Amino acid sequence: MIDRLNRDCFCISLDRKLLAHALESALGQPGLYPLVQQRNPYLFSAQPVFVTGRHAQRMRAVVQAVEAVAALPAYQREVLATAPAAAQHHPGNPGVFLGFDFHLEADTLHLIEINTNPGGALLSAALARAQRACCEEMQGMVPSAESVDAFEADIAAMFLREWSRAGRAGRPERVAIVDTAPEAQYLYAEFLLFARLFERAGIAAVIADPAELRMQEGWLWHRNARVDLVYNRLTDFDLDDTAHLALRRAWESDAVVITPHPRAHALFADKRNLALLCDAQRLQQLGASTEHASLLARHIPHTEIVTADNAARLWIERRGLFFKPWAGFGSRAAYRGAKLTKGVWAQITQGDYVAQALSPPGERHIGDAAAPQPLKFDLRAYADSGHVQWLSARLYQGQTTNFRTPGGGFAPVYTEPSAAVTAALQPRPMP
């Protein structure tokens, strides 16, 4: 049923007028929709991706298993032993938002990577507000306004939980959303949405380049205003860049609550961890339950760190492998083994890479029945402390997601309605 829908359903679910309203209403601002149209023409797909309730539940189980394993003291000692110096600091707060990226082909579900600053959460919420059912049978799959409201409320509450778990009392007065040259970032529109989300929660918000920050008298400042919490969208995961010195000093001295942060990246998003998470025997030696170890071994493609000892074998096996840098992001410097040249291979063997067994993405046909266009898709689970807040998809052509494919971009996930799925999407109470 679900495979047939992904193959044969060509109905348009996106209502562009509703999307414009969603981007420019309560959480948006005037002019945001034209900005997205101009800068991000392939940001939103007009058609949904269909997923069974069983697969949605399995993704949640995998997320919970990863969270349980990452909390084990022995696991933390193992991964932090080779982590950068910045990751050794423990501020108390675990870090907001993990993005769990899955490939789903037929009945095969694989977790291919975990990210600590995944983009697209509020954009996916806006997209969900712009959906319409093409027929009565689809009505139960279209995200409800109530579910989107709950998701947005949980995002705001998540940052307040970070504040509390870092040992702070009350509420932050000012949040800085930080990235390099933020107005030039592809997802700048989402920074604007986050600023509005914080402002609606009664928290002042600023979008800032890290060069605009400074440490003074034990506090982090943006221009003439003190910053209490940083929503960190930088891809300098260890805060090692000299341009990020103020932020690094604030991190080391707990002058501000930073989230996500270097420790979260080391525990979850360093791709070397995948080589450990797919090894059931090693996980059990570290204290993981048989259930969690077995679940992760089944759903994480075999991954190993590229070394001088295994390089010759991996070159022979390369056609069945995908190579990724340990601290990579956005598919940069990632290579499918079948397309490797000897020159690129030399760089891989000299760099910090993992080799992961190929896991084919799913396929969604768009266009019309007379001339269907097959696109690949991956699934992203936005999660906080083991709780999956939202499921989204990305449609694309090529080796990896790129937001350059006509008809591609973020797509809503339509899931078979069930009581269990509905309950799992409900917001959690504040601690």
C-alpha positions in Angstrom: 0.0 0.0 0.0 2.7 2.5 1.1 5.1 1.6 -1.7 2.2 1.9 -4.2 1.4 5.4 -2.9 5.0 6.5 -3.2 5.1 5.1 -6.8 1.6 6.0 -8.1 0.2 8.9 -6.1 0.8 12.1 -8.0 -1.7 14.3 -6.2 -0.4 17.7 -5.0 -0.7 18.2 -1.3 1.0 21.6 -0.9 -1.2 24.6 -0.9 1.1 27.6 -1.8 -1.3 30.2 -0.4 -1.3 28.3 2.9 2.5 28.0 2.8 2.8 31.8 2.3 0.5 32.4 5.2 2.4 29.9 7.4 5.7 31.6 6.7 4.4 35.1 7.2 1.8 34.7 10.1 2.4 34.0 13.8 5.8 32.4 13.4 6.9 34.3 10.3 7.2 37.8 9.1 6.1 39.9 6.1 8.2 39.2 3.0 9.5 35.8 4.2 7.7 33.8 1.5 9.1 35.9 -1.4 12.5 35.5 0.2 12.2 31.7 0.2 10.9 31.7 -3.4 13.8 33.8 -4.5 16.7 32.2 -2.6 15.3 28.6 -2.1 13.3 27.7 -5.2 13.5 23.9 -4.4 13.2 24.1 -0.7 9.7 22.6 -0.5 8.3 19.6 -2.4 4.7 19.7 -3.5 4.1 16.0 -2.8 4.4 14.0 0.4 6.3 10.8 1.2 4.3 7.9 2.6 5.6 5.8 5.5 3.9 2.9 7.4 3.1 3.3 11.0 5.3 0.3 11.7 8.3 2.0 10.1 7.6 5.2 12.1 7.5 3.2 15.3 10.8 1.5 14.4 12.5 4.8 13.8 11.4 5.9 17.3 12.7 2.6 18.7 16.1 3.2 17.1 16.3 6.8 18.4 15.4 5.6 21.9 18.1 2.9 21.7 20.8 5.3 20.6 19.9 7.6 23.5 20.0 4.8 26.0 23.4 3.6 24.7 24.8 7.2 24.7 23.9 7.5 28.4 26.1 4.6 29.4 29.2 5.7 31.3 31.3 3.1 29.5 30.1 4.3 26.1 30.9 7.9 27.0 34.4 7.0 28.2 35.0 5.1 24.9 34.0 7.9 22.6 35.3 10.8 24.6 38.7 9.2 24.8 39.4 10.3 21.2 37.2 13.4 21.2 38.5 16.9 21.0 39.4 18.8 24.1 36.2 21.0 23.9 34.0 17.9 24.2 35.5 17.0 27.6 33.5 19.8 29.2 30.1 18.8 30.6 27.8 21.8 31.0 24.8 19.8 32.3 22.5 20.3 29.3 22.5 17.5 26.8 22.0 19.7 23.7 18.9 20.5 21.6 17.8 18.6 18.5 19.3 15.5 17.2 18.6 14.7 13.6 18.4 11.0 12.8 18.6 10.4 9.1 17.2 7.2 7.7 17.1 5.4 4.4 14.0 3.3 3.8 13.8 1.0 0.8 10.9 -1.4 0.7 11.0 -3.0 4.2 14.7 -2.1 4.8 15.2 0.7 7.3 18.7 2.0 8.0 20.0 4.8 10.2 22.8 6.3 8.1 23.9 9.2 10.3 23.1 11.5 13.3 23.4 15.3 13.3 23.5 17.7 16.2 22.3 20.8 14.5 19.8 19.5 11.9 18.2 22.2 9.8 14.6 22.2 8.7 12.5 21.7 11.8 10.5 24.9 11.7 10.5 24.9 7.9 8.9 21.4 8.1 6.3 22.7 10.6 5.4 25.5 8.2 5.2 23.0 5.3 2.9 20.8 7.4 0.6 23.8 7.9 0.2 24.1 4.2 -1.0 20.6 3.4 -4.4 19.6 2.0 -5.9 16.2 1.5 -6.5 15.4 -2.1 -9.3 12.8 -1.2 -11.1 11.5 1.8 -8.8 8.5 2.2 -5.8 10.9 2.7 -7.5 13.0 5.4 -6.2 10.9 8.3 -2.7 11.2 7.1 -2.4 15.0 6.7 -0.8 16.5 9.8 -3.3 18.3 11.9 -3.0 21.9 13.0 -2.9 20.6 16.6 0.0 18.3 15.9 2.0 21.2 14.4 1.1 23.5 17.3 2.4 20.8 19.7 5.6 20.4 17.7 6.3 24.1 17.8 5.5 24.3 21.5 7.8 21.4 22.2 10.7 23.2 20.4 10.3 26.2 22.6 10.0 24.1 25.7 13.1 22.1 24.6 15.3 25.3 24.9 13.8 26.0 28.3 14.7 22.5 29.4 18.2 23.1 28.2 18.4 26.2 30.3 17.1 24.4 33.4 19.3 21.3 32.9 22.3 23.6 32.7 21.5 24.7 36.3 20.0 28.1 35.4 17.0 29.5 37.3 14.1 31.3 35.8 14.2 31.9 32.0 16.8 33.2 29.6 16.2 36.9 28.7 18.1 36.9 25.4 19.0 34.1 22.8 21.5 34.5 20.1 21.0 32.3 17.0 24.6 32.0 15.8 26.1 31.0 12.4 28.8 32.3 10.1 27.4 35.1 7.9 23.9 34.0 8.9 22.1 36.1 6.2 24.1 34.2 3.5 23.2 30.8 4.9 20.8 28.7 2.7 18.4 28.2 5.6 18.5 31.8 6.8 14.7 31.8 6.6 14.6 29.3 9.4 16.7 31.5 11.6 14.0 34.1 11.2 11.4 31.6 12.2 13.4 30.6 15.3 13.7 34.3 16.3 10.0 34.7 16.1 9.5 31.5 18.1 11.6 32.8 20.9 10.0 36.2 20.8 6.5 34.6 21.1 7.8 32.8 24.2 8.8 36.2 25.7 12.6 35.8 25.0 14.5 38.5 23.0 16.3 37.0 20.0 19.1 38.1 17.8 20.6 36.4 14.7 24.4 36.9 14.9 27.7 36.0 13.3 30.1 34.7 16.0 32.5 37.6 15.2 29.9 39.9 16.7 30.2 38.2 20.1 32.6 39.1 22.8 33.4 38.1 26.4 33.4 40.8 28.9 33.4 40.7 32.7 32.5 37.0 32.7 29.5 37.3 30.3 28.9 36.8 26.6 27.8 39.9 24.8 26.3 40.7 21.4 27.1 44.4 20.8 25.7 46.1 23.9 23.3 43.3 25.0 24.2 40.4 27.2 23.4 36.9 25.8 22.1 34.2 28.0 21.7 31.3 25.6 23.2 30.5 22.2 21.4 28.4 19.7 24.5 27.1 17.9 24.1 26.5 14.2 27.9 26.6 13.5 29.5 23.6 11.7 32.7 24.2 13.6 31.6 21.5 16.0 34.5 21.9 18.4 34.6 25.7 18.4 38.2 25.6 17.4 38.2 28.3 14.7 39.9 31.5 15.9 36.9 33.4 14.7 34.9 31.6 17.4 37.2 32.4 20.3 34.6 34.3 22.3 32.2 31.5 22.0 34.9 28.9 23.0 35.7 31.0 26.1 32.1 31.2 27.0 31.7 27.5 26.5 34.7 26.6 28.7 33.6 29.0 31.5 29.9 28.3 31.4 29.3 32.0 30.8 26.4 31.2 28.6 24.2 28.1 27.8 25.3 26.8 24.4 23.2 24.3 22.6 24.0 22.1 20.8 27.6 21.9 21.9 30.9 20.1 21.4 30.1 17.3 23.9 26.8 16.5 22.2 28.5 16.3 18.8 31.2 13.9 20.2 28.6 11.6 21.9 26.2 11.5 19.0 27.3 13.0 15.6 30.9 12.0 15.3 30.6 9.4 12.5 33.2 7.2 14.1 30.5 6.4 16.7 28.5 4.5 13.9 31.3 1.9 13.9 30.6 1.3 17.5 26.8 1.5 17.4 26.5 -1.1 14.7 28.6 -3.6 16.8 26.2 -5.5 19.0 28.9 -7.5 20.8 30.9 -4.4 21.7 27.8 -2.5 22.8 26.9 -5.3 25.2 30.4 -5.2 26.6 29.8 -1.5 27.3 26.6 -2.3 29.2 23.9 -2.0 26.5 20.9 -4.3 26.8 20.7 -7.2 24.3 17.5 -5.6 22.9 19.2 -2.2 22.2 22.4 -3.7 20.9 20.6 -6.1 18.5 18.2 -3.3 17.3 21.0 -1.0 16.5 23.1 -3.7 14.7 20.1 -4.4 12.5 19.4 -0.8 11.6 22.8 0.8 11.2 24.7 -0.2 8.1 28.1 -1.8 8.9 30.6 1.0 9.4 34.3 1.0 10.0 37.0 3.6 10.4 39.4 3.8 7.4 42.9 3.0 8.6 46.2 2.0 7.0 45.5 -1.6 8.0 42.1 -1.9 6.2 42.6 0.5 3.3 43.6 -2.1 0.7 40.6 -4.3 1.5 38.2 -1.3 1.5 39.5 -0.2 -1.9 38.6 -3.7 -3.3 35.2 -3.5 -1.6 34.6 0.1 -2.5 31.6 -0.4 -4.9 29.5 -1.5 -1.9 30.6 1.4 0.3 30.0 5.0 1.0 32.9 7.1 2.5 32.2 10.0 4.9 34.5 12.3 6.9 34.2 11.9 10.7 33.1 15.4 11.3 31.5 16.0 8.0 28.1 17.7 7.4 25.8 18.4 4.6 27.3 15.5 2.6 30.5 17.6 2.0 33.5 15.5 1.0 31.4 12.3 1.0 31.9 9.8 -1.8 30.2 6.8 -3.2 32.8 4.1 -3.6 31.9 3.2 -7.1 32.8 6.7 -8.3 36.1 7.0 -6.5 39.2 8.0 -8.4 42.7 7.0 -7.2 43.4 10.7 -6.4 40.3 11.0 -4.1 41.1 7.6 -2.5 44.6 8.9 -1.6 42.9 11.8 0.2 40.5 9.5 2.0 43.3 7.2 3.3 45.2 10.3 4.5 42.1 11.9 6.1 39.7 11.1 8.8 37.0 8.9 7.2 34.6 6.1 7.8 33.4 3.5 5.3 29.7 2.6 5.5 27.9 -0.2 3.7 25.6 1.2 1.0 22.0 1.6 2.1 19.8 2.6 -0.9 17.4 5.5 -0.3 13.7 5.2 -0.9 12.1 6.3 -4.2 9.2 8.6 -4.7 7.7 9.3 -8.1 6.5 12.9 -8.8 5.0 14.5 -11.9 2.2 12.5 -13.5 1.4 9.0 -14.4 2.2 9.6 -18.1 5.7 10.7 -17.3 6.7 9.9 -13.8 9.9 11.3 -12.4 11.7 9.1 -9.8 13.3 11.0 -7.0 15.2 9.6 -4.0 14.2 10.4 -0.5 15.6 10.1 3.0 13.7 10.5 6.3 14.7 12.7 9.2 13.5 12.2 12.8 13.9 15.4 14.9 14.5 14.2 18.4 15.2 15.5 21.9 16.5 13.2 24.7 15.1 10.1 23.0 11.7 11.7 22.2 10.9 12.0 18.5 9.2 15.3 18.0 8.6 15.2 14.2 9.3 13.2 11.0 10.2 14.9 7.8 11.5 13.8 4.4 13.8 15.2 1.7 13.4 14.5 -2.0 16.4 14.8 -4.3 18.4 13.5 -7.3 22.1 12.7 -7.3 24.4 11.3 -4.7 23.0 13.2 -1.7 20.3 15.6 -0.6 21.1 19.0 -2.2 17.9 21.1 -2.5 18.7 21.7 -6.1 16.3 19.3 -7.7 13.1 20.6 -9.4 10.2 19.0 -7.5 12.5 18.1 -4.6 13.1 19.6 -1.2 11.6 19.1 2.2 8.5 16.9 2.0 5.9 16.1 4.7 5.7 12.5 5.9 2.3 11.0 5.7 2.0 8.1 8.2 -0.7 5.6 8.6 -2.7 6.9 11.5 -2.5 4.9 14.7 -3.1 5.5 18.4 0.5 4.8 19.1 1.9 7.2 16.6 -0.5 9.9 17.7 0.5 9.5 21.3 4.2 9.6 20.5 3.9 13.0 18.9 2.4 14.6 21.9 4.5 17.3 23.7 6.2 16.4 27.0 5.6 18.3 30.2 8.3 20.6 31.5 10.6 19.0 34.2 
